[in-house]
């Protein structure tokens, strides 16, 4: 497959958005996936040429991050969190059920090309465990049964709304958004809800607020001032270490210990 001129132009546009062009590599790789379905050898070569770096450097990045795929992906990517909290809450059961239901292993695609299944180390949504994602959109508080229902709807082409996110489109469409091109769905669905807002609700009920901008900008107390020279920083470090050692020596635990030496 040959990259289209339109995709190549967009890759160059991404590179132009950064003071140093090579900073655009991550979104450029997402754009390659959006156009090609995975990071291809051709995509690596084009990115290297645009950024003026070696193909080996681009390849090193594309194989370091798990969101970049070297094999063709299905229409949808389903990720099941199997990290500690999600696992004990049922994530392992969900993943095993989906593997059996879809007849695939980890990082494999169904025969109809609709779903690629992958276990994810952490979806950073522990307050909604167990969690899975579809094209990086959250599906919270899942069960083996609800997960099967989600993938069946994906394979049937039915419309799905993420728990805290947009209407599900496709993995390629999501990759284009990650590359930095809007899809107009940014305001669909709540960004936060339930447990994520518990702390905010408690703070409001108790009248707790964050320091004002003016307070944050206020001059720090003398003991909190940051040294502006290496010598000053060293002196501060020595002082802090001495104060810490003194506090340890005078701690109740040490005093009690000394009294029990006999």
PAVO-523902 format. One record per residue: x, y, z of N, C-alpha, C, O, CB in turn; residue in one letter. Coordinates in steps of 0.05 Angstrom, whole numbers, padded with zeros to 5 digits, always signed. Glycine has a CB too. Layout:
BEGIN
XYZXYZXYZXYZXYZa...
END
This chain:
BEGIN
+00017-00024+00000+00000+00000+00000+00018+00025+00000+00037+00027+00015-00019+00000+00025x+00011+00044-00017+00026+00069-00018+00011+00091-00005-00013+00095-00009+00032+00076-00048x+00025+00106+00012+00013+00129+00026+00003+00149+00005+00016+00155-00015+00033+00142+00045x-00021+00159+00010-00032+00179-00009-00018+00206-00005-00005+00211+00015-00062+00183-00005x-00020+00222-00026-00008+00249-00024-00021+00265-00001-00008+00281+00012-00011+00264-00051x-00047+00261+00003-00061+00275+00024-00050+00268+00051-00046+00286+00068-00091+00269+00023x-00045+00242+00056-00034+00234+00081-00006+00245+00085+00002+00254+00107-00034+00203+00084x+00010+00244+00064+00037+00254+00066+00037+00284+00072+00054+00294+00088+00053+00249+00039x+00019+00299+00060+00016+00327+00065+00009+00332+00095+00019+00351+00107-00005+00341+00047x-00009+00315+00105-00017+00318+00133+00006+00311+00152+00009+00323+00173-00041+00301+00140x+00023+00292+00144+00046+00286+00160+00065+00310+00161+00076+00316+00183+00061+00261+00149x+00068+00323+00139+00085+00347+00138+00073+00369+00155+00087+00385+00168+00090+00357+00109x+00046+00371+00154+00033+00391+00170+00038+00387+00200+00043+00405+00215+00002+00392+00165x+00036+00361+00208+00041+00355+00236+00070+00363+00244+00074+00374+00266+00037+00325+00242x+00089+00357+00227+00117+00364+00233+00120+00394+00236+00137+00403+00251+00135+00353+00211x+00104+00409+00221+00107+00439+00222+00094+00451+00247+00099+00475+00252+00094+00451+00197x+00080+00436+00262+00067+00446+00286+00086+00449+00310+00078+00461+00330+00044+00428+00294x+00109+00438+00308+00128+00437+00331+00153+00453+00325+00163+00453+00303+00135+00408+00338x+00164+00466+00346+00189+00481+00342+00212+00462+00332+00228+00471+00316+00198+00493+00369x+00212+00437+00341+00230+00417+00331+00214+00395+00318+00198+00382+00332+00249+00406+00354x+00217+00392+00292+00199+00375+00277+00197+00346+00288+00176+00335+00287+00209+00373+00249x+00219+00335+00299+00219+00308+00308+00200+00304+00332+00193+00281+00338+00246+00299+00316x+00192+00326+00345+00172+00324+00366+00145+00314+00356+00128+00306+00372+00169+00350+00380x+00141+00315+00330+00116+00307+00318+00114+00277+00313+00094+00268+00303+00111+00322+00293x+00135+00262+00320+00136+00234+00312+00112+00218+00323+00100+00202+00308+00161+00221+00321x+00105+00222+00348+00083+00206+00360+00057+00210+00345+00044+00191+00337+00080+00213+00389x+00048+00235+00342+00023+00239+00327+00026+00230+00298+00006+00221+00286+00015+00268+00327x+00049+00232+00286+00053+00223+00258+00048+00193+00256+00037+00183+00237+00081+00230+00248x+00058+00178+00276+00054+00149+00276+00024+00142+00279+00014+00123+00268+00070+00136+00298x+00010+00158+00295-00019+00153+00298-00033+00158+00271-00051+00144+00263-00031+00171+00320x-00023+00179+00257-00035+00184+00231-00029+00162+00211-00047+00155+00195-00025+00211+00220x-00005+00151+00212+00001+00128+00194-00018+00105+00200-00028+00093+00181+00031+00119+00199x-00023+00100+00225-00042+00078+00232-00070+00084+00222-00084+00066+00214-00042+00074+00262x-00078+00109+00224-00104+00117+00214-00107+00112+00184-00128+00103+00175-00110+00146+00220x-00086+00117+00170-00087+00113+00140-00082+00085+00132-00094+00075+00112-00067+00131+00127x-00063+00071+00146-00054+00045+00136-00065+00021+00152-00065-00002+00143-00024+00044+00137x-00076+00026+00176-00086+00005+00193-00065-00006+00212-00071-00022+00230-00095-00017+00176x-00040+00002+00209-00018-00004+00227+00006+00012+00219+00006+00025+00198-00012-00035+00227x+00028+00010+00234+00052+00024+00226+00067+00007+00206+00078-00014+00213+00070+00030+00251x+00067+00016+00181+00080+00000+00160+00109+00009+00156+00117+00030+00165+00064+00004+00134x+00124-00008+00142+00151-00001+00135+00152+00025+00119+00170+00042+00123+00165-00024+00120x+00133+00028+00100+00132+00052+00084+00127+00076+00102+00139+00097+00098+00111+00050+00062x+00108+00073+00121+00102+00095+00139+00127+00104+00155+00131+00127+00159+00080+00088+00157x+00142+00084+00164+00167+00090+00179+00186+00106+00161+00198+00125+00170+00180+00064+00189x+00190+00097+00137+00208+00111+00119+00199+00139+00113+00216+00157+00112+00211+00095+00092x+00174+00143+00108+00164+00170+00102+00167+00189+00126+00176+00212+00123+00134+00169+00094x+00161+00179+00150+00165+00195+00175+00194+00202+00178+00200+00225+00185+00154+00180+00200x+00212+00183+00174+00241+00188+00176+00250+00209+00157+00266+00227+00164+00257+00162+00172x+00240+00208+00132+00248+00227+00112+00238+00255+00118+00253+00274+00115+00236+00218+00084x+00213+00257+00128+00202+00284+00135+00217+00296+00158+00222+00320+00159+00172+00281+00141x+00224+00280+00178+00236+00290+00203+00266+00291+00201+00279+00303+00219+00228+00272+00226x+00278+00280+00181+00307+00281+00178+00321+00263+00199+00343+00270+00208+00317+00309+00181x+00309+00241+00206+00322+00222+00224+00322+00195+00210+00312+00191+00188+00306+00221+00251x+00334+00175+00223+00337+00149+00211+00312+00132+00214+00296+00137+00233+00361+00134+00222x+00308+00114+00196+00285+00095+00198+00288+00079+00224+00267+00071+00236+00284+00077+00174x+00312+00073+00232+00316+00057+00257+00306+00073+00281+00295+00061+00299+00346+00051+00260x+00310+00099+00281+00299+00115+00304+00269+00114+00304+00257+00112+00326+00310+00144+00302x+00257+00117+00281+00227+00116+00280+00217+00088+00288+00198+00086+00303+00217+00123+00251x+00231+00068+00278+00223+00040+00285+00226+00035+00315+00209+00021+00327+00240+00020+00269x+00247+00046+00327+00251+00043+00355+00227+00054+00372+00219+00042+00392+00276+00055+00364x+00217+00077+00363+00195+00089+00377+00169+00073+00372+00154+00068+00391+00190+00119+00367x+00165+00064+00347+00141+00050+00341+00139+00023+00354+00117+00012+00357+00138+00047+00311x+00161+00011+00362+00161-00014+00376+00163-00012+00406+00160-00031+00420+00184-00032+00366x+00168+00012+00415+00170+00017+00444+00143+00021+00457+00137+00010+00478+00188+00042+00450x+00125+00036+00444+00099+00042+00455+00078+00022+00445+00077+00016+00421+00091+00071+00447x+00063+00011+00463+00044-00010+00456+00020-00001+00439+00006-00017+00427+00034-00024+00480x+00015+00025+00439-00008+00035+00423-00001+00035+00393-00019+00038+00376-00015+00063+00431x+00024+00031+00386+00031+00029+00357+00033+00000+00350+00047-00016+00363+00058+00043+00352x+00020-00007+00328+00017-00035+00320+00032-00040+00294+00029-00025+00275-00013-00043+00317x+00048-00062+00294+00062-00069+00270+00047-00089+00252+00055-00095+00230+00089-00081+00277x+00025-00100+00263+00009-00118+00248-00018-00105+00242-00027-00089+00258+00005-00145+00262x-00031-00112+00220-00057-00100+00213-00077-00104+00235-00079-00125+00247-00068-00111+00187x-00093-00083+00241-00113-00084+00263-00141-00088+00251-00146-00084+00228-00112-00058+00279x-00159-00097+00269-00186-00100+00261-00200-00073+00260-00188-00052+00265-00201-00118+00281x-00225-00073+00252-00241-00048+00251-00242-00035+00278-00243-00010+00280-00269-00053+00240x-00244-00051+00299-00245-00041+00326-00224-00054+00344-00218-00077+00341-00274-00046+00338x-00214-00038+00362-00194-00048+00382-00209-00049+00409-00219-00029+00418-00169-00030+00383x-00209-00073+00421-00221-00077+00447-00199-00083+00467-00185-00104+00464-00243-00099+00447x-00195-00066+00486-00174-00070+00506-00187-00076+00533-00204-00061+00543-00156-00045+00508x-00178-00097+00546-00189-00105+00572-00166-00101+00593-00145-00112+00590-00199-00134+00573x-00172-00084+00613-00152-00080+00634-00149-00104+00651-00168-00115+00662-00159-00055+00651x-00124-00114+00653-00119-00137+00670-00098-00130+00691-00085-00148+00703-00109-00161+00653x-00095-00105+00697-00077-00097+00719-00091-00103+00745-00114-00111+00746-00070-00067+00716x-00077-00099+00767-00084-00109+00793-00114-00105+00801-00128-00124+00805-00067-00098+00814x-00122-00080+00802-00149-00074+00812-00171-00085+00793-00189-00098+00802-00153-00044+00817x-00168-00079+00768-00187-00090+00748-00187-00120+00748-00208-00133+00746-00181-00079+00720x-00164-00132+00751-00162-00161+00751-00178-00174+00774-00194-00192+00770-00132-00170+00752x-00173-00164+00798-00187-00175+00821-00217-00169+00821-00233-00183+00834-00175-00166+00847x-00225-00148+00807-00253-00140+00805-00267-00155+00782-00291-00153+00779-00256-00111+00801x-00252-00171+00767-00265-00186+00745-00252-00183+00718-00262-00195+00699-00293-00179+00744x-00231-00167+00715-00219-00163+00689-00208-00188+00676-00211-00192+00652-00197-00143+00692x-00196-00205+00692-00186-00230+00682-00208-00248+00670-00205-00260+00649-00170-00246+00703x-00231-00249+00685-00254-00264+00675-00265-00253+00649-00272-00268+00631-00275-00265+00697x-00266-00227+00647-00276-00214+00623-00258-00221+00600-00267-00228+00578-00277-00183+00627x-00232-00219+00604-00213-00224+00582-00215-00253+00573-00215-00259+00549-00184-00218+00591x-00216-00272+00592-00219-00300+00585-00245-00306+00570-00245-00321+00551-00217-00317+00610x-00267-00293+00579-00292-00297+00566-00292-00286+00537-00302-00299+00519-00315-00283+00581x-00279-00263+00533-00278-00252+00506-00260-00268+00488-00266-00272+00464-00268-00223+00507x-00238-00278+00498-00221-00296+00482-00236-00320+00472-00234-00327+00449-00196-00304+00498x-00252-00332+00490-00267-00355+00482-00290-00348+00463-00295-00362+00443-00278-00369+00506x-00303-00326+00469-00326-00318+00452-00318-00310+00424-00332-00316+00405-00341-00295+00466x-00295-00296+00422-00286-00286+00396-00267-00306+00382-00261-00303+00359-00272-00260+00400x-00259-00326+00397-00241-00347+00387-00214-00334+00378-00205-00340+00356-00254-00362+00363x-00203-00318+00395-00177-00305+00389-00161-00305+00414-00171-00309+00436-00181-00276+00379x-00135-00301+00411-00117-00298+00434-00110-00268+00437-00122-00251+00424-00091-00314+00430x-00092-00263+00455-00084-00235+00460-00072-00222+00435-00055-00235+00422-00064-00233+00483x-00080-00198+00429-00069-00183+00406-00075-00198+00379-00059-00196+00360-00039-00179+00409x-00098-00211+00378-00106-00225+00353-00133-00213+00344-00148-00201+00359-00108-00255+00358x-00138-00217+00318-00162-00205+00305-00181-00227+00297-00173-00249+00287-00154-00188+00281x-00207-00222+00300-00227-00242+00292-00226-00247+00262-00217-00230+00247-00255-00232+00301x-00237-00270+00254-00236-00277+00226-00250-00257+00208-00243-00253+00185-00248-00305+00222x-00271-00245+00219-00286-00225+00203-00273-00198+00202-00283-00180+00189-00314-00223+00213x-00250-00195+00216-00235-00170+00215-00248-00148+00232-00239-00125+00229-00232-00161+00187x-00267-00155+00248-00282-00134+00262-00269-00125+00288-00269-00101+00295-00310-00143+00268x-00257-00144+00303-00247-00138+00330-00219-00149+00334-00213-00172+00328-00266-00150+00351x-00201-00132+00344-00175-00140+00354-00176-00138+00384-00183-00117+00395-00152-00123+00342x-00170-00160+00398-00172-00161+00427-00144-00160+00439-00126-00173+00430-00186-00187+00436x-00142-00144+00460-00116-00141+00474-00120-00136+00503-00138-00122+00511-00100-00118+00461x-00103-00148+00520-00104-00142+00548-00086-00117+00553-00065-00115+00542-00094-00166+00566x-00097-00099+00569-00083-00073+00574-00073-00074+00603-00088-00082+00621-00102-00049+00569x-00049-00064+00607-00038-00064+00634-00053-00045+00653-00057-00052+00676-00009-00057+00633x-00061-00022+00643-00076-00003+00660-00090+00017+00642-00078+00029+00624-00057+00011+00680x-00116+00020+00647-00131+00040+00632-00134+00066+00648-00147+00085+00639-00159+00029+00626x-00121+00068+00671-00121+00092+00688-00150+00100+00695-00157+00124+00694-00107+00115+00673x-00166+00080+00701-00194+00085+00709-00202+00066+00731-00223+00054+00730-00213+00082+00684x-00185+00064+00751-00189+00045+00773-00215+00049+00788-00226+00030+00799-00166+00046+00792x-00225+00074+00788-00250+00079+00803-00274+00067+00789-00296+00067+00800-00253+00109+00807x-00271+00057+00765-00293+00044+00750-00287+00015+00744-00299+00004+00726-00299+00060+00725x-00268+00003+00758-00260-00024+00753-00283-00044+00756-00301-00040+00773-00237-00032+00771x-00283-00065+00739-00265-00070+00716-00273-00055+00691-00296-00052+00685-00264-00100+00710x-00252-00045+00677-00256-00027+00655-00245-00040+00629-00224-00053+00630-00244+00000+00660x-00258-00035+00607-00247-00041+00581-00251-00017+00563-00267+00000+00569-00259-00067+00569x-00236-00016+00541-00239+00006+00522-00245-00005+00495-00238-00028+00488-00213+00022+00521x-00259+00011+00479-00264+00006+00451-00253+00029+00436-00264+00052+00438-00295+00000+00445x-00233+00025+00420-00219+00046+00406-00212+00069+00424-00214+00092+00418-00238+00057+00383x-00202+00061+00448-00192+00079+00469-00214+00094+00484-00208+00112+00500-00172+00098+00458x-00239+00088+00479-00261+00100+00494-00270+00081+00517-00269+00057+00513-00286+00107+00475x-00277+00093+00540-00282+00077+00564-00309+00063+00564-00330+00074+00556-00280+00095+00588x-00309+00038+00573-00333+00023+00580-00328+00013+00608-00313-00005+00613-00338-00001+00559x-00343+00026+00627-00337+00023+00655-00354+00000+00668-00374-00009+00657-00343+00049+00670x-00345-00009+00691-00360-00028+00708-00370-00051+00692-00394-00058+00692-00383-00013+00722x-00352-00064+00678-00360-00086+00660-00363-00113+00674-00351-00117+00696-00340-00088+00637x-00378-00130+00662-00379-00158+00670-00374-00175+00646-00374-00164+00623-00408-00165+00683x-00368-00201+00649-00365-00218+00625-00388-00216+00606-00385-00216+00582-00360-00246+00633x-00412-00215+00617-00437-00214+00601-00439-00187+00585-00445-00187+00562-00461-00218+00618x-00434-00165+00599-00436-00139+00586-00414-00135+00565-00418-00123+00544-00435-00116+00607x-00390-00147+00570-00369-00145+00551-00375-00160+00525-00370-00151+00503-00343-00156+00563x-00387-00184+00529-00395-00199+00505-00416-00184+00489-00416-00183+00465-00407-00227+00514x-00434-00171+00503-00455-00155+00489-00443-00132+00473-00451-00126+00451-00475-00144+00510x-00422-00119+00485-00409-00097+00471-00396-00107+00445-00400-00095+00423-00388-00085+00489x-00380-00129+00446-00367-00138+00422-00386-00149+00401-00381-00147+00377-00346-00160+00429x-00408-00161+00410-00429-00170+00391-00441-00147+00376-00446-00149+00352-00450-00186+00405x-00446-00125+00390-00457-00101+00377-00437-00089+00357-00444-00080+00336-00465-00080+00397x-00411-00089+00365-00391-00079+00347-00390-00096+00321-00389-00084+00299-00363-00080+00360x-00391-00122+00323-00390-00140+00300-00415-00137+00283-00414-00142+00259-00386-00168+00309x-00437-00130+00296-00462-00127+00281-00465-00099+00269-00484-00094+00254-00486-00132+00299x-00446-00081+00275-00447-00054+00264-00467-00036+00277-00475-00016+00266-00454-00055+00235x-00475-00043+00302-00495-00026+00316-00481-00002+00329-00456-00003+00334-00509-00043+00338x-00496+00019+00334-00485+00043+00346-00481+00039+00376-00498+00028+00390-00504+00067+00341x-00457+00047+00385-00450+00044+00413-00441+00071+00424-00426+00085+00410-00428+00023+00417x-00449+00077+00448-00439+00101+00462-00422+00093+00485-00429+00077+00502-00463+00119+00472x-00398+00105+00487-00380+00099+00509-00392+00109+00535-00408+00127+00535-00352+00112+00504x-00384+00096+00557-00394+00104+00583-00387+00133+00589-00404+00149+00598-00383+00086+00605x-00362+00141+00584-00353+00168+00588-00339+00178+00563-00315+00183+00564-00335+00170+00614x-00353+00180+00542-00340+00189+00517-00358+00189+00494-00383+00190+00497-00317+00171+00511x-00346+00189+00470-00362+00194+00446-00374+00168+00435-00369+00146+00445-00344+00206+00425x-00391+00172+00414-00401+00150+00399-00378+00135+00386-00360+00147+00376-00422+00159+00377x-00379+00109+00387-00357+00092+00376-00358+00094+00346-00378+00089+00333-00360+00063+00386x-00335+00100+00334-00332+00101+00305-00316+00078+00295-00327+00057+00289-00319+00128+00296x-00290+00080+00294-00272+00058+00287-00245+00064+00299-00239+00086+00307-00270+00055+00256x-00228+00043+00299-00201+00046+00310-00186+00066+00293-00171+00083+00304-00187+00019+00311x-00188+00065+00267-00174+00083+00249-00182+00112+00254-00166+00130+00254-00178+00075+00220x-00208+00116+00257-00219+00143+00262-00208+00153+00289-00201+00177+00291-00250+00143+00263x-00206+00136+00309-00196+00144+00335-00166+00151+00333-00157+00170+00345-00199+00122+00356x-00151+00136+00316-00123+00142+00312-00119+00169+00299-00099+00183+00305-00110+00120+00295x-00137+00176+00282-00135+00202+00269-00139+00225+00289-00125+00246+00287-00156+00205+00246x-00157+00221+00308-00160+00240+00329-00135+00243+00346-00127+00265+00353-00185+00233+00347x-00123+00219+00353-00099+00220+00369-00076+00233+00354-00057+00244+00366-00090+00191+00376x-00077+00233+00327-00057+00247+00312-00060+00277+00313-00041+00292+00307-00058+00237+00283x-00084+00286+00321-00088+00315+00324-00108+00327+00305-00107+00351+00300-00062+00329+00320x-00125+00310+00293-00146+00320+00275-00173+00315+00287-00181+00292+00291-00143+00307+00247x-00188+00336+00292-00214+00334+00306-00234+00319+00290-00234+00320+00265-00224+00362+00312x-00252+00305+00304-00274+00290+00291-00301+00302+00298-00322+00292+00289-00273+00261+00298x-00302+00324+00314-00327+00337+00321-00342+00323+00343-00365+00331+00349-00344+00338+00297x-00330+00302+00356-00344+00287+00376-00334+00293+00404-00340+00279+00423-00343+00258+00371x-00317+00313+00407-00303+00318+00432-00322+00323+00455-00316+00317+00478-00284+00341+00429x-00346+00335+00450-00365+00342+00471-00386+00320+00476-00404+00325+00492-00378+00368+00465x-00384+00298+00463-00403+00276+00467-00397+00261+00493-00374+00254+00498-00404+00257+00444x-00418+00257+00509-00415+00241+00533-00400+00256+00555-00386+00275+00550-00400+00216+00527x-00405+00247+00580-00391+00260+00603-00362+00252+00604-00354+00230+00597-00404+00251+00630x-00345+00271+00612-00316+00266+00614-00310+00254+00641-00290+00239+00644-00301+00292+00611x-00326+00259+00661-00322+00249+00688-00349+00245+00701-00368+00260+00696-00304+00267+00705x-00351+00225+00719-00376+00220+00732-00371+00202+00756-00350+00191+00760-00397+00207+00713x-00392+00199+00773-00391+00180+00795-00367+00183+00813-00361+00204+00824-00392+00153+00785x-00352+00161+00817-00329+00160+00835-00308+00181+00829-00295+00191+00848-00316+00134+00835x-00305+00189+00804-00284+00208+00797-00291+00236+00809-00273+00252+00813-00282+00211+00766x-00316+00241+00814-00324+00267+00824-00329+00267+00855-00336+00287+00866-00349+00276+00810x-00325+00243+00868-00331+00241+00896-00314+00261+00913-00325+00274+00931-00325+00213+00906x-00289+00264+00907-00272+00282+00922-00281+00311+00918-00281+00326+00938-00243+00280+00913x-00289+00318+00894-00299+00346+00889-00325+00351+00905-00328+00372+00916-00304+00350+00859x-00342+00331+00906-00367+00334+00921-00362+00337+00950-00376+00353+00964-00386+00311+00915x-00344+00322+00961-00337+00324+00990-00325+00351+00996-00332+00364+01016-00317+00302+00998x-00308+00361+00978-00296+00388+00982-00317+00409+00982-00316+00428+00999-00275+00393+00960x-00336+00408+00963-00357+00428+00962-00375+00427+00988-00382+00447+00998-00375+00423+00938x-00381+00402+00997-00397+00399+01021-00384+00411+01045-00397+00421+01064-00404+00370+01026x-00357+00411+01046-00342+00421+01069-00332+00449+01065-00318+00460+01082-00320+00403+01075x-00337+00460+01042-00328+00487+01036-00298+00489+01031-00286+00510+01035-00335+00505+01059x-00286+00467+01023-00257+00467+01017-00252+00478+00990-00266+00471+00971-00245+00439+01021x-00231+00494+00987-00224+00505+00961-00194+00504+00958-00179+00503+00977-00234+00534+00958x-00185+00504+00933-00157+00505+00927-00147+00533+00932-00162+00552+00931-00151+00496+00898x-00121+00537+00937-00110+00564+00940-00115+00581+00916-00116+00571+00893-00079+00562+00946x-00120+00606+00920-00125+00624+00898-00099+00628+00882-00077+00622+00891-00136+00651+00908x-00103+00638+00858-00079+00644+00840-00061+00664+00854-00036+00661+00853-00088+00654+00813x-00073+00684+00867-00057+00704+00881-00040+00692+00903-00017+00699+00906-00074+00726+00892x-00052+00673+00918-00037+00660+00940-00015+00643+00928+00007+00642+00940-00056+00642+00956x-00020+00630+00906+00000+00613+00894+00024+00629+00884+00047+00620+00884-00012+00597+00871x+00018+00654+00875+00039+00671+00865+00054+00686+00887+00075+00699+00882+00027+00691+00846x+00043+00685+00911+00055+00700+00934+00083+00690+00939+00090+00667+00933+00038+00698+00959x+00100+00708+00950+00128+00700+00955+00129+00678+00976+00115+00681+00997+00144+00724+00965x+00144+00657+00972+00145+00635+00991+00158+00643+01017+00173+00663+01018+00160+00611+00979x+00151+00628+01038+00163+00634+01064+00193+00630+01062+00203+00617+01044+00152+00616+01086x+00208+00643+01081+00237+00643+01079+00248+00614+01077+00266+00609+01061+00249+00657+01103x+00236+00596+01093+00246+00568+01093+00240+00553+01067+00252+00533+01061+00235+00553+01116x+00221+00564+01051+00213+00551+01027+00225+00563+01002+00221+00553+00980+00183+00552+01024x+00242+00583+01006+00254+00596+00983+00272+00577+00968+00287+00561+00980+00268+00621+00991x+00272+00579+00942+00289+00562+00925+00316+00576+00920+00317+00599+00912+00275+00555+00899x+00337+00561+00924+00364+00573+00920+00368+00578+00890+00359+00563+00873+00386+00554+00931x+00382+00600+00885+00386+00608+00857+00415+00602+00848+00424+00609+00826+00380+00637+00852x+00431+00589+00866+00458+00582+00859+00463+00553+00868+00449+00543+00885+00479+00601+00871x+00484+00541+00856+00491+00513+00864+00500+00513+00893+00493+00494+00908+00513+00502+00846x+00515+00533+00902+00524+00534+00929+00501+00536+00948+00500+00523+00969+00544+00557+00933x+00482+00554+00941+00459+00558+00958+00442+00532+00960+00432+00526+00981+00441+00580+00947x+00439+00518+00938+00424+00493+00938+00438+00472+00955+00424+00458+00970+00421+00482+00909x+00465+00471+00954+00479+00452+00971+00476+00459+01001+00472+00441+01017+00509+00452+00964x+00477+00485+01007+00473+00493+01035+00445+00486+01045+00442+00478+01068+00478+00523+01038x+00425+00490+01028+00398+00483+01035+00395+00453+01040+00382+00444+01059+00378+00492+01014x+00408+00437+01023+00407+00408+01026+00420+00399+01052+00409+00382+01066+00420+00394+01002x+00443+00411+01058+00457+00405+01083+00440+00411+01107+00439+00396+01127+00484+00419+01085x+00428+00435+01106+00411+00444+01129+00387+00425+01132+00381+00416+01154+00401+00472+01124x+00374+00418+01110+00351+00400+01111+00359+00373+01122+00344+00361+01138+00338+00397+01084x+00382+00363+01113+00391+00337+01123+00397+00337+01152+00391+00318+01167+00416+00328+01107x+00410+00359+01162+00417+00361+01190+00391+00363+01207+00389+00350+01228+00434+00386+01195x+00371+00378+01197+00346+00380+01212+00332+00353+01213+00320+00346+01234+00328+00401+01199x+00333+00338+01191+00321+00312+01190+00334+00293+01210+00320+00278+01224+00321+00301+01162x+00361+00293+01210+00375+00275+01228+00370+00282+01257+00367+00264+01274+00406+00276+01222x+00368+00308+01263+00362+00316+01290+00334+00307+01299+00330+00297+01321+00364+00347+01293x+00315+00309+01280+00288+00301+01286+00287+00271+01292+00272+00262+01309+00269+00308+01264x+00302+00255+01277+00302+00226+01280+00314+00219+01308+00304+00202+01322+00318+00213+01258x+00337+00233+01314+00350+00227+01339+00333+00233+01363+00335+00220+01384+00376+00243+01341x+00316+00254+01361+00299+00262+01383+00271+00251+01382+00254+00258+01398+00298+00292+01383x+00266+00232+01363+00239+00221+01360+00231+00204+01384+00249+00192+01397+00237+00205+01335x+00205+00203+01391+00196+00187+01414+00204+00158+01411+00210+00145+01431+00166+00189+01417x+00204+00148+01387+00211+00120+01383+00239+00114+01391+00245+00094+01405+00207+00112+01353x+00258+00132+01383+00286+00128+01390+00290+00131+01420+00306+00116+01433+00304+00147+01375x+00276+00151+01432+00278+00155+01461+00270+00131+01477+00283+00123+01496+00262+00180+01469x+00247+00120+01468+00236+00096+01482+00255+00072+01479+00259+00056+01497+00209+00089+01472x+00267+00071+01455+00285+00049+01450+00310+00050+01467+00320+00030+01478+00294+00049+01420x+00320+00075+01471+00344+00079+01487+00338+00072+01517+00355+00062+01531+00354+00108+01485x+00313+00078+01525+00306+00072+01552+00303+00043+01559+00302+00035+01582+00281+00086+01559x+00301+00026+01538+00297-00002+01541+00322-00018+01535+00320-00043+01531+00275-00012+01524x+00345-00005+01534+00370-00019+01526+00377-00041+01546+00390-00061+01539+00393+00001+01524x+00368-00037+01572+00376-00057+01591+00357-00081+01591+00360-00100+01606+00377-00045+01619x
END
